[in-house]
């Protein structure tokens, strides 16, 4: 494996042979995992909003990473004008990026976790790193592919600065 500072991913493909590529970059075919699913909206991966304890659950998923890694990714995404809503955890150790619903079904990136559904606090909550914006204060999700790229770039940056590995 090359020593690039970025974790290398291995996944079994048809025939049981490992493929040296990030899971998101491998093409999905009907032979491997059924028909390819979109990361957001429509299709089998789309879930309608449900309710937990009477509180509506938004139709977003959340990708959670360690604080330093997440803040570096926020900076990268802000420079690209691609950062959606980001929320810091209650204990301050992690940040969560809002991503489109259905992302949790296909998210595989070490050092992060993706959970289905999101309970969003009000837009005035002080834990928002990047709060919902606009006239209706709607929380805009970050594109999952752009987030994955930013998280990998952030890991490289932090590792090069002596703050990694992850």
C-alpha positions in Angstrom: 0.0 0.0 0.0 1.3 3.4 -0.8 2.0 5.7 2.2 -0.1 8.7 1.3 -1.5 9.7 4.7 -5.0 8.8 3.6 -6.5 5.5 4.7 -6.6 3.0 1.9 -9.8 1.0 1.5 -10.3 -2.6 0.4 -13.6 -4.1 -0.6 -14.4 -7.5 -2.0 -15.8 -7.3 -5.5 -17.4 -10.0 -7.7 -15.3 -13.1 -7.4 -14.1 -12.3 -3.9 -11.0 -10.4 -4.9 -10.2 -7.2 -3.0 -10.3 -3.9 -4.9 -7.8 -1.2 -3.9 -10.2 1.8 -4.2 -12.5 3.8 -2.0 -15.9 2.0 -1.8 -17.6 5.1 -3.3 -15.5 5.0 -6.4 -16.2 1.4 -7.3 -19.0 1.0 -9.8 -22.0 -0.8 -8.6 -23.6 -3.2 -11.0 -26.6 -5.5 -10.9 -24.2 -8.4 -10.4 -22.6 -7.0 -7.2 -25.2 -5.3 -5.1 -28.4 -5.0 -7.1 -29.2 -1.8 -9.1 -27.3 1.3 -8.1 -29.2 3.6 -5.7 -29.2 7.4 -5.7 -27.7 9.1 -2.7 -30.7 11.3 -2.2 -34.3 11.5 -2.9 -36.6 9.0 -4.7 -36.1 5.3 -5.1 -35.8 2.7 -2.4 -33.4 4.7 -0.2 -35.8 7.6 0.3 -37.6 7.6 3.7 -40.5 9.8 4.6 -40.3 11.8 7.8 -41.3 9.8 10.8 -41.8 10.9 14.4 -39.8 10.0 17.5 -41.5 10.8 20.8 -43.8 13.2 19.0 -40.9 15.2 17.5 -40.7 15.1 13.7 -37.5 13.6 12.2 -36.1 15.6 9.3 -35.5 13.8 6.0 -31.8 14.2 6.3 -29.0 11.8 7.4 -26.0 12.9 9.5 -22.3 12.2 9.0 -20.4 12.5 12.3 -16.6 13.0 12.6 -14.2 14.1 15.3 -14.2 17.8 16.1 -10.8 18.8 14.6 -11.3 16.7 11.5 -14.8 18.1 11.0 -13.8 21.7 11.5 -11.0 21.3 8.9 -13.5 19.9 6.5 -15.9 22.8 7.2 -13.1 25.2 6.2 -12.5 23.3 3.0 -16.2 23.2 2.1 -16.7 26.9 2.9 -13.9 27.8 0.5 -15.7 25.8 -2.2 -19.0 27.4 -1.2 -20.4 23.8 -0.7 -21.0 23.6 3.0 -24.5 22.8 4.3 -25.7 22.8 7.8 -23.2 21.5 10.5 -24.0 20.9 14.1 -21.6 20.4 17.1 -22.4 17.6 19.6 -23.5 18.5 23.1 -20.2 17.5 24.6 -18.2 19.3 21.9 -16.2 16.3 20.8 -17.8 15.8 17.3 -19.5 17.6 14.5 -22.3 16.3 12.4 -22.9 17.3 8.7 -26.4 17.1 7.3 -26.5 15.1 4.2 -29.4 14.0 1.9 -31.6 11.2 3.1 -30.4 7.7 2.0 -26.7 8.5 2.3 -26.4 6.2 5.3 -27.1 3.2 3.0 -24.0 3.8 1.0 -21.6 5.7 3.3 -18.4 3.8 4.1 -15.6 6.1 5.2 -13.4 5.1 8.2 -13.2 7.7 10.9 -16.8 8.8 10.3 -20.3 7.4 10.9 -23.5 8.1 9.0 -26.8 7.7 10.7 -30.3 7.8 9.2 -32.6 10.5 10.2 -31.8 13.7 12.0 -33.4 15.6 14.9 -32.6 19.2 14.3 -32.6 21.8 17.0 -34.0 25.3 16.3 -31.9 27.5 14.0 -31.1 29.7 17.1 -29.4 26.9 19.0 -25.7 27.9 19.7 -24.4 24.4 18.7 -24.8 25.2 15.0 -21.3 25.6 13.4 -23.0 26.4 10.1 -26.7 27.2 10.9 -29.7 26.8 8.7 -30.2 29.9 6.6 -32.7 31.7 4.4 -36.1 33.2 5.0 -37.5 29.9 6.2 -34.4 28.9 8.1 -34.2 25.6 6.3 -31.3 23.3 6.9 -29.4 22.7 3.6 -27.6 19.4 3.4 -24.0 19.0 2.1 -23.6 16.9 -1.0 -22.3 13.5 0.2 -19.7 13.2 -2.6 -18.3 16.6 -1.9 -18.3 15.9 1.9 -16.4 12.7 1.3 -13.8 14.5 -0.7 -13.4 17.3 1.8 -13.0 14.8 4.7 -10.3 13.0 2.8 -8.5 16.3 2.1 -8.9 17.3 5.7 -7.3 14.0 6.8 -4.4 14.6 4.5 -4.0 18.2 5.7 -4.1 17.3 9.4 -1.7 14.3 8.9 0.8 16.5 7.1 0.6 19.0 10.0 1.3 16.3 12.5 -2.2 16.2 13.9 -3.1 12.7 12.4 -3.4 9.9 11.7 -7.1 9.2 12.0 
